[in-house]
Amino acid sequence: MSPLEITGLLAIILISAFALLGIIVAIPIFRLVNRIRLLVEKLSESLISLVENLNSTMSHLNSEISSINELTQSAGSIVNQFEKIIRLATIIVTTPVIKLISTGIGFADGIKKAVGKNNKNNFNKEKEEEAKNEP
């Protein structure tokens, strides 16, 4: 064998060894890549169902929040109407009472004045009669 044949033979052996080493290393890497791919597919399926459930829950939550919003608006409207009714009732009740009180006070003042004038007139008449009777 010539040195060129020996070098060629060594090159073929080294290339075969590196190819065999490559195959030995590539098989676990291929298995790892295959497992990662399966894991990603399962995770994707799980995430898709999870996202769908989350979307459904968010839609339900949004509808509940909108009905709570409608309820609070209705309650606010009821409170406003109730305040208006209370103001109206206050006006309706207090206005006649105030008029009755002022009318009563007016009558009382009129009666006091009338009684006072009668007392003064009676007192003046009594003095005049006494003055006539004394001479």
N, CA, C and O atoms as a DFTB+ gen file, in Angstrom:
540 C
 N C O
     1  1       0.839      -1.174       0.000
     2  2       0.000       0.000       0.000
     3  2       0.880       1.232       0.000
     4  3       1.910       1.332       0.667
     5  1       0.420       2.105      -0.755
     6  2       1.174       3.338      -0.876
     7  2       0.683       4.337       0.163
     8  3      -0.420       4.192       0.689
     9  1       1.484       5.341       0.459
    10  2       1.072       6.329       1.462
    11  2      -0.197       7.061       1.053
    12  3      -0.962       7.497       1.914
    13  1      -0.424       7.198      -0.195
    14  2      -1.645       7.870      -0.650
    15  2      -2.854       6.993      -0.379
    16  3      -3.908       7.505      -0.001
    17  1      -2.734       5.727      -0.557
    18  2      -3.833       4.814      -0.281
    19  2      -4.114       4.763       1.218
    20  3      -5.267       4.719       1.648
    21  1      -3.021       4.772       2.016
    22  2      -3.183       4.751       3.476
    23  2      -3.880       6.031       3.932
    24  3      -4.757       5.975       4.793
    25  1      -3.512       7.165       3.380
    26  2      -4.137       8.448       3.723
    27  2      -5.586       8.429       3.311
    28  3      -6.441       8.895       4.064
    29  1      -5.888       7.918       2.164
    30  2      -7.280       7.818       1.697
    31  2      -8.084       6.912       2.591
    32  3      -9.234       7.199       2.924
    33  1      -7.447       5.778       2.989
    34  2      -8.129       4.848       3.866
    35  2      -8.383       5.479       5.232
    36  3      -9.470       5.335       5.792
    37  1      -7.394       6.170       5.764
    38  2      -7.573       6.890       7.046
    39  2      -8.653       7.972       6.921
    40  3      -9.452       8.162       7.838
    41  1      -8.674       8.658       5.820
    42  2      -9.691       9.691       5.614
    43  2     -11.075       9.072       5.579
    44  3     -12.022       9.614       6.149
    45  1     -11.188       7.933       4.908
    46  2     -12.485       7.248       4.853
    47  2     -12.889       6.775       6.243
    48  3     -14.057       6.887       6.616
    49  1     -11.929       6.244       7.024
    50  2     -12.227       5.777       8.383
    51  2     -12.638       6.965       9.260
    52  3     -13.610       6.873      10.011
    53  1     -11.909       8.070       9.169
    54  2     -12.238       9.263       9.969
    55  2     -13.597       9.841       9.565
    56  3     -14.394      10.242      10.413
    57  1     -13.838       9.876       8.280
    58  2     -15.131      10.402       7.814
    59  2     -16.249       9.484       8.305
    60  3     -17.300       9.962       8.733
    61  1     -16.032       8.184       8.245
    62  2     -17.031       7.229       8.724
    63  2     -17.237       7.378      10.222
    64  3     -18.366       7.304      10.705
    65  1     -16.144       7.590      10.965
    66  2     -16.243       7.765      12.421
    67  2     -17.029       9.034      12.737
    68  3     -17.913       9.040      13.593
    69  1     -16.683      10.115      12.021
    70  2     -17.434      11.366      12.257
    71  2     -18.903      11.217      11.852
    72  3     -19.782      11.782      12.503
    73  1     -19.172      10.472      10.799
    74  2     -20.555      10.246      10.373
    75  2     -21.287       9.419      11.414
    76  3     -22.433       9.703      11.761
    77  1     -20.589       8.362      11.921
    78  2     -21.188       7.543      12.962
    79  2     -21.416       8.364      14.222
    80  3     -22.463       8.239      14.856
    81  1     -20.454       9.200      14.596
    82  2     -20.605      10.085      15.756
    83  2     -21.749      11.072      15.521
    84  3     -22.519      11.376      16.432
    85  1     -21.847      11.559      14.305
    86  2     -22.952      12.466      13.965
    87  2     -24.299      11.771      14.087
    88  3     -25.259      12.357      14.588
    89  1     -24.375      10.526      13.632
    90  2     -25.619       9.771      13.723
    91  2     -25.948       9.499      15.189
    92  3     -27.099       9.624      15.606
    93  1     -24.932       9.128      15.968
    94  2     -25.146       8.846      17.396
    95  2     -25.643      10.096      18.114
    96  3     -26.528      10.005      18.965
    97  1     -25.097      11.244      17.791
    98  2     -25.528      12.503      18.431
    99  2     -26.858      12.971      17.847
   100  3     -27.673      13.543      18.571
   101  1     -27.094      12.745      16.569
   102  2     -28.299      13.236      15.904
   103  2     -29.549      12.506      16.371
   104  3     -30.622      13.108      16.431
   105  1     -29.437      11.225      16.703
   106  2     -30.621      10.458      17.124
   107  2     -31.210      11.035      18.414
   108  3     -32.417      11.278      18.437
   109  1     -30.448      11.274      19.493
   110  2     -31.047      11.893      20.682
   111  2     -31.554      13.318      20.412
   112  3     -32.581      13.735      20.949
   113  1     -30.826      14.044      19.584
   114  2     -31.281      15.407      19.257
   115  2     -32.601      15.332      18.496
   116  3     -33.505      16.127      18.752
   117  1     -32.724      14.384      17.563
   118  2     -33.970      14.199      16.824
   119  2     -35.100      13.828      17.776
   120  3     -36.200      14.372      17.676
   121  1     -34.834      12.897      18.708
   122  2     -35.838      12.509      19.688
   123  2     -36.245      13.711      20.548
   124  3     -37.428      13.921      20.814
   125  1     -35.253      14.493      20.978
   126  2     -35.542      15.686      21.797
   127  2     -36.392      16.689      21.022
   128  3     -37.348      17.248      21.560
   129  1     -36.043      16.911      19.772
   130  2     -36.815      17.840      18.939
   131  2     -38.229      17.298      18.744
   132  3     -39.187      18.071      18.781
   133  1     -38.382      15.993      18.537
   134  2     -39.689      15.381      18.357
   135  2     -40.524      15.525      19.638
   136  3     -41.711      15.844      19.567
   137  1     -39.911      15.292      20.809
   138  2     -40.631      15.451      22.079
   139  2     -41.035      16.913      22.304
   140  3     -42.140      17.198      22.766
   141  1     -40.150      17.808      21.979
   142  2     -40.480      19.245      22.125
   143  2     -41.632      19.611      21.209
   144  3     -42.519      20.371      21.598
   145  1     -41.626      19.074      19.984
   146  2     -42.714      19.350      19.051
   147  2     -44.039      18.817      19.598
   148  3     -45.053      19.512      19.535
   149  1     -44.045      17.588      20.135
   150  2     -45.267      17.022      20.718
   151  2     -45.726      17.841      21.930
   152  3     -46.919      18.088      22.104
   153  1     -44.768      18.258      22.761
   154  2     -45.097      19.081      23.926
   155  2     -45.716      20.411      23.505
   156  3     -46.687      20.869      24.108
   157  1     -45.158      21.019      22.480
   158  2     -45.694      22.286      21.976
   159  2     -47.101      22.088      21.407
   160  3     -47.965      22.944      21.601
   161  1     -47.346      20.976      20.711
   162  2     -48.687      20.712      20.177
   163  2     -49.704      20.537      21.303
   164  3     -50.803      21.090      21.254
   165  1     -49.315      19.746      22.336
   166  2     -50.225      19.549      23.471
   167  2     -50.461      20.868      24.212
   168  3     -51.583      21.187      24.604
   169  1     -49.400      21.607      24.390
   170  2     -49.526      22.898      25.056
   171  2     -50.391      23.849      24.246
   172  3     -51.181      24.605      24.810
   173  1     -50.248      23.816      22.947
   174  2     -51.064      24.657      22.071
   175  2     -52.534      24.282      22.182
   176  3     -53.392      25.162      22.260
   177  1     -52.842      22.966      22.189
   178  2     -54.228      22.532      22.338
   179  2     -54.793      22.969      23.692
   180  3     -55.928      23.437      23.783
   181  1     -53.980      22.809      24.742
   182  2     -54.434      23.217      26.082
   183  2     -54.649      24.725      26.145
   184  3     -55.631      25.200      26.714
   185  1     -53.726      25.463      25.560
   186  2     -53.852      26.925      25.590
   187  2     -55.042      27.398      24.769
   188  3     -55.705      28.365      25.145
   189  1     -55.317      26.741      23.671
   190  2     -56.461      27.145      22.848
   191  2     -57.755      26.960      23.633
   192  3     -58.606      27.849      23.641
   193  1     -57.913      25.800      24.300
   194  2     -59.132      25.600      25.090
   195  2     -59.167      26.559      26.271
   196  3     -60.234      27.055      26.632
   197  1     -58.012      26.827      26.877
   198  2     -57.956      27.768      27.996
   199  2     -58.324      29.183      27.548
   200  3     -59.052      29.890      28.245
   201  1     -57.824      29.587      26.395
   202  2     -58.141      30.920      25.869
   203  2     -59.621      31.007      25.494
   204  3     -60.246      32.048      25.693
   205  1     -60.185      29.928      24.955
   206  2     -61.615      29.924      24.632
   207  2     -62.448      30.051      25.902
   208  3     -63.421      30.804      25.934
   209  1     -62.070      29.312      26.957
   210  2     -62.772      29.427      28.243
   211  2     -62.623      30.828      28.830
   212  3     -63.572      31.391      29.375
   213  1     -61.426      31.374      28.710
   214  2     -61.199      32.732      29.208
   215  2     -62.037      33.741      28.433
   216  3     -62.591      34.668      29.023
   217  1     -62.133      33.571      27.135
   218  2     -62.950      34.456      26.301
   219  2     -64.421      34.362      26.698
   220  3     -65.107      35.378      26.806
   221  1     -64.900      33.133      26.914
   222  2     -66.289      32.941      27.341
   223  2     -66.531      33.581      28.705
   224  3     -67.552      34.236      28.914
   225  1     -65.597      33.392      29.626
   226  2     -65.727      33.991      30.960
   227  2     -65.727      35.511      30.884
   228  3     -66.509      36.165      31.574
   229  1     -64.866      36.074      30.060
   230  2     -64.816      37.528      29.915
   231  2     -66.110      38.061      29.297
   232  3     -66.597      39.119      29.697
   233  1     -66.663      37.342      28.336
   234  2     -67.934      37.761      27.745
   235  2     -69.049      37.740      28.790
   236  3     -69.858      38.665      28.866
   237  1     -69.080      36.679      29.590
   238  2     -70.087      36.585      30.654
   239  2     -69.893      37.699      31.679
   240  3     -70.856      38.319      32.130
   241  1     -68.637      37.941      32.039
   242  2     -68.334      39.009      33.002
   243  2     -68.741      40.374      32.458
   244  3     -69.285      41.196      33.194
   245  1     -68.486      40.618      31.191
   246  2     -68.891      41.894      30.580
   247  2     -70.399      42.061      30.589
   248  3     -70.903      43.155      30.840
   249  1     -71.129      40.974      30.314
   250  2     -72.591      41.084      30.341
   251  2     -73.084      41.345      31.763
   252  3     -74.020      42.119      31.959
   253  1     -72.461      40.705      32.757
   254  2     -72.844      40.947      34.158
   255  2     -72.539      42.396      34.563
   256  3     -73.339      43.037      35.245
   257  1     -71.402      42.892      34.144
   258  2     -71.035      44.280      34.476
   259  2     -72.007      45.246      33.813
   260  3     -72.393      46.247      34.416
   261  1     -72.407      44.956      32.573
   262  2     -73.358      45.858      31.910
   263  2     -74.709      45.825      32.614
   264  3     -75.373      46.856      32.720
   265  1     -75.135      44.635      33.106
   266  2     -76.416      44.617      33.829
   267  2     -76.292      45.311      35.171
   268  3     -77.256      45.927      35.626
   269  1     -75.138      45.232      35.823
   270  2     -74.934      45.973      37.072
   271  2     -74.963      47.468      36.784
   272  3     -75.516      48.241      37.566
   273  1     -74.374      47.878      35.672
   274  2     -74.382      49.280      35.280
   275  2     -75.816      49.758      35.050
   276  3     -76.188      50.853      35.471
   277  1     -76.616      48.928      34.377
   278  2     -78.019      49.295      34.145
   279  2     -78.783      49.386      35.462
   280  3     -79.619      50.273      35.639
   281  1     -78.497      48.469      36.387
   282  2     -79.159      48.505      37.696
   283  2     -78.796      49.766      38.468
   284  3     -79.664      50.390      39.080
   285  1     -77.517      50.147      38.445
   286  2     -77.119      51.356      39.173
   287  2     -77.722      52.602      38.534
   288  3     -78.091      53.544      39.236
   289  1     -77.824      52.609      37.213
   290  2     -78.466      53.748      36.557
   291  2     -79.940      53.815      36.927
   292  3     -80.471      54.899      37.170
   293  1     -80.606      52.663      36.972
   294  2     -82.016      52.640      37.363
   295  2     -82.177      53.084      38.811
   296  3     -83.093      53.840      39.135
   297  1     -81.291      52.618      39.677
   298  2     -81.363      53.023      41.085
   299  2     -81.137      54.525      41.216
   300  3     -81.811      55.182      42.011
   301  1     -80.205      55.075      40.454
   302  2     -79.977      56.516      40.477
   303  2     -81.191      57.282      39.999
   304  3     -81.544      58.317      40.565
   305  1     -81.828      56.779      38.963
   306  2     -83.046      57.424      38.459
   307  2     -84.160      57.366      39.497
   308  3     -84.887      58.341      39.685
   309  1     -84.296      56.225      40.173
   310  2     -85.323      56.093      41.216
   311  2     -85.046      57.059      42.354
   312  3     -85.968      57.689      42.871
   313  1     -83.787      57.182      42.750
   314  2     -83.430      58.106      43.830
   315  2     -83.746      59.542      43.428
   316  3     -84.268      60.309      44.237
   317  1     -83.435      59.914      42.193
   318  2     -83.751      61.272      41.719
   319  2     -85.253      61.520      41.741
   320  3     -85.702      62.580      42.178
   321  1     -86.027      60.555      41.275
   322  2     -87.485      60.709      41.296
   323  2     -88.006      60.808      42.724
   324  3     -88.909      61.597      43.003
   325  1     -87.439      60.011      43.632
   326  2     -87.845      60.031      45.028
   327  2     -87.536      61.384      45.666
   328  3     -88.332      61.904      46.448
   329  1     -86.365      61.958      45.324
   330  2     -86.019      63.289      45.839
   331  2     -87.016      64.336      45.351
   332  3     -87.429      65.212      46.111
   333  1     -87.395      64.239      44.089
   334  2     -88.381      65.187      43.548
   335  2     -89.721      65.037      44.259
   336  3     -90.373      66.033      44.574
   337  1     -90.132      63.805      44.512
   338  2     -91.401      63.559      45.209
   339  2     -91.346      64.127      46.620
   340  3     -92.311      64.732      47.086
   341  1     -90.218      63.935      47.301
   342  2     -90.078      64.463      48.670
   343  2     -90.147      65.983      48.660
   344  3     -90.813      66.582      49.504
   345  1     -89.455      66.615      47.702
   346  2     -89.514      68.082      47.618
   347  2     -90.946      68.553      47.372
   348  3     -91.411      69.505      47.999
   349  1     -91.642      67.877      46.451
   350  2     -93.020      68.244      46.145
   351  2     -93.913      68.040      47.361
   352  3     -94.753      68.889      47.659
   353  1     -93.742      66.927      48.066
   354  2     -94.552      66.665      49.261
   355  2     -94.268      67.714      50.336
   356  3     -95.183      68.163      51.026
   357  1     -93.021      68.099      50.474
   358  2     -92.670      69.128      51.451
   359  2     -93.361      70.439      51.119
   360  3     -93.899      71.109      52.001
   361  1     -93.343      70.798      49.851
   362  2     -93.999      72.043      49.431
   363  2     -95.503      71.943      49.647
   364  3     -96.132      72.874      50.150
   365  1     -96.073      70.804      49.261
   366  2     -97.525      70.631      49.394
   367  2     -97.955      70.687      50.859
   368  3     -98.985      71.279      51.179
   369  1     -97.179      70.080      51.742
   370  2     -97.561      70.035      53.154
   371  2     -97.263      71.359      53.851
   372  3     -98.095      71.849      54.614
   373  1     -96.109      71.941      53.608
   374  2     -95.720      73.130      54.373
   375  2     -96.448      74.385      53.928
   376  3     -96.718      75.250      54.761
   377  1     -96.774      74.519      52.663
   378  2     -97.431      75.741      52.200
   379  2     -98.783      75.962      52.891
   380  3     -99.000      77.061      53.401
   381  1     -99.689      75.007      52.941
   382  2    -100.948      75.245      53.651
   383  2    -100.746      75.456      55.152
   384  3    -101.449      76.258      55.767
   385  1     -99.803      74.748      55.733
   386  2     -99.549      74.914      57.168
   387  2     -99.069      76.335      57.444
   388  3     -99.511      76.964      58.406
   389  1     -98.179      76.838      56.616
   390  2     -97.678      78.204      56.795
   391  2     -98.821      79.198      56.610
   392  3     -98.938      80.165      57.363
   393  1     -99.654      78.958      55.613
   394  2    -100.788      79.861      55.406
   395  2    -101.750      79.823      56.591
   396  3    -102.249      80.864      57.018
   397  1    -102.014      78.628      57.123
   398  2    -102.893      78.518      58.288
   399  2    -102.295      79.234      59.497
   400  3    -102.994      79.945      60.219
   401  1    -101.000      79.040      59.706
   402  2    -100.350      79.701      60.849
   403  2    -100.394      81.209      60.688
   404  3    -100.714      81.925      61.637
   405  1    -100.076      81.699      59.493
   406  2    -100.088      83.150      59.295
   407  2    -101.508      83.702      59.416
   408  3    -101.713      84.785      59.965
   409  1    -102.487      82.952      58.899
   410  2    -103.877      83.389      59.053
   411  2    -104.280      83.397      60.523
   412  3    -104.931      84.333      60.988
   413  1    -103.894      82.354      61.255
   414  2    -104.191      82.286      62.689
   415  2    -103.552      83.431      63.449
   416  3    -104.173      84.031      64.325
   417  1    -102.313      83.728      63.110
   418  2    -101.628      84.847      63.769
   419  2    -102.324      86.154      63.429
   420  3    -102.478      87.025      64.285
   421  1    -102.746      86.287      62.167
   422  2    -103.476      87.492      61.760
   423  2    -104.789      87.633      62.535
   424  3    -105.115      88.721      63.010
   425  1    -105.533      86.550      62.661
   426  2    -106.773      86.593      63.454
   427  2    -106.485      86.928      64.911
   428  3    -107.185      87.733      65.525
   429  1    -105.446      86.303      65.456
   430  2    -105.104      86.558      66.867
   431  2    -104.743      88.018      67.071
   432  3    -105.180      88.627      68.047
   433  1    -103.961      88.588      66.178
   434  2    -103.608      90.008      66.289
   435  2    -104.849      90.881      66.167
   436  3    -105.024      91.850      66.905
   437  1    -105.713      90.510      65.209
   438  2    -106.949      91.273      65.031
   439  2    -107.814      91.212      66.282
   440  3    -108.370      92.222      66.714
   441  1    -107.925      90.022      66.858
   442  2    -108.732      89.870      68.082
   443  2    -108.112      90.650      69.225
   444  3    -108.832      91.301      69.983
   445  1    -106.798      90.602      69.370
   446  2    -106.126      91.348      70.445
   447  2    -106.349      92.847      70.279
   448  3    -106.613      93.564      71.244
   449  1    -106.238      93.298      69.047
   450  2    -106.445      94.722      68.803
   451  2    -107.879      95.115      69.100
   452  3    -108.140      96.159      69.699
   453  1    -108.816      94.261      68.672
   454  2    -110.227      94.560      68.913
   455  2    -110.521      94.561      70.405
   456  3    -111.209      95.453      70.901
   457  1    -110.011      93.579      71.117
   458  2    -110.228      93.514      72.565
   459  2    -109.532      94.680      73.244
   460  3    -110.070      95.252      74.193
   461  1    -108.366      95.036      72.784
   462  2    -107.637      96.162      73.372
   463  2    -108.370      97.466      73.159
   464  3    -108.416      98.291      74.071
   465  1    -108.939      97.683      71.998
   466  2    -109.683      98.912      71.735
   467  2    -110.940      98.949      72.588
   468  3    -111.295      99.998      73.127
   469  1    -111.614      97.816      72.715
   470  2    -112.802      97.757      73.563
   471  2    -112.434      98.059      75.003
   472  3    -113.160      98.784      75.683
   473  1    -111.341      97.530      75.473
   474  2    -110.909      97.801      76.849
   475  2    -110.584      99.274      77.026
   476  3    -110.926      99.868      78.048
   477  1    -109.925      99.866      76.037
   478  2    -109.600     101.290      76.122
   479  2    -110.867     102.120      76.090
   480  3    -111.029     103.064      76.864
   481  1    -111.780     101.750      75.171
   482  2    -113.042     102.487      75.082
   483  2    -113.838     102.340      76.375
   484  3    -114.385     103.316      76.890
   485  1    -113.897     101.122      76.893
   486  2    -114.612     100.902      78.162
   487  2    -113.946     101.661      79.299
   488  3    -114.629     102.249      80.137
   489  1    -112.616     101.654      79.334
   490  2    -111.891     102.360      80.383
   491  2    -112.127     103.864      80.280
   492  3    -112.323     104.547      81.286
   493  1    -112.104     104.376      79.020
   494  2    -112.364     105.808      78.813
   495  2    -113.791     106.164      79.184
   496  3    -114.024     107.221      79.770
   497  1    -114.747     105.313      78.860
   498  2    -116.147     105.575      79.200
   499  2    -116.334     105.560      80.712
   500  3    -117.073     106.382      81.254
   501  1    -115.674     104.635      81.394
   502  2    -115.787     104.567      82.855
   503  2    -115.223     105.830      83.491
   504  3    -115.791     106.347      84.453
   505  1    -114.115     106.328      82.965
   506  2    -113.527     107.560      83.504
   507  2    -114.461     108.733      83.269
   508  3    -114.623     109.587      84.141
   509  1    -115.069     108.778      82.105
   510  2    -115.975     109.882      81.819
   511  2    -117.190     109.818      82.753
   512  3    -117.647     110.852      83.239
   513  1    -117.703     108.638      83.002
   514  2    -118.856     108.493      83.892
   515  2    -118.475     108.862      85.325
   516  3    -119.258     109.493      86.036
   517  1    -117.297     108.478      85.740
   518  2    -116.837     108.846      87.085
   519  2    -116.690     110.352      87.202
   520  3    -117.015     110.958      88.223
   521  1    -116.187     110.936      86.120
   522  2    -115.990     112.378      86.161
   523  2    -117.335     113.074      86.196
   524  3    -117.474     114.122      86.826
   525  1    -118.312     112.516      85.540
   526  2    -119.656     113.130      85.561
   527  2    -120.303     112.918      86.932
   528  3    -120.994     113.811      87.421
   529  1    -120.106     111.820      87.529
   530  2    -120.732     111.497      88.821
   531  2    -120.047     112.215      89.967
   532  3    -120.711     112.348      90.995
   533  1    -118.906     112.662      89.939
   534  2    -118.173     113.260      91.050
   535  2    -118.581     114.715      91.324
   536  3    -118.446     115.073      92.494
   537  1    -119.004     115.517      90.544
   538  2    -119.228     116.926      90.930
   539  2    -120.165     117.095      92.010
   540  3    -120.435     118.223      92.422
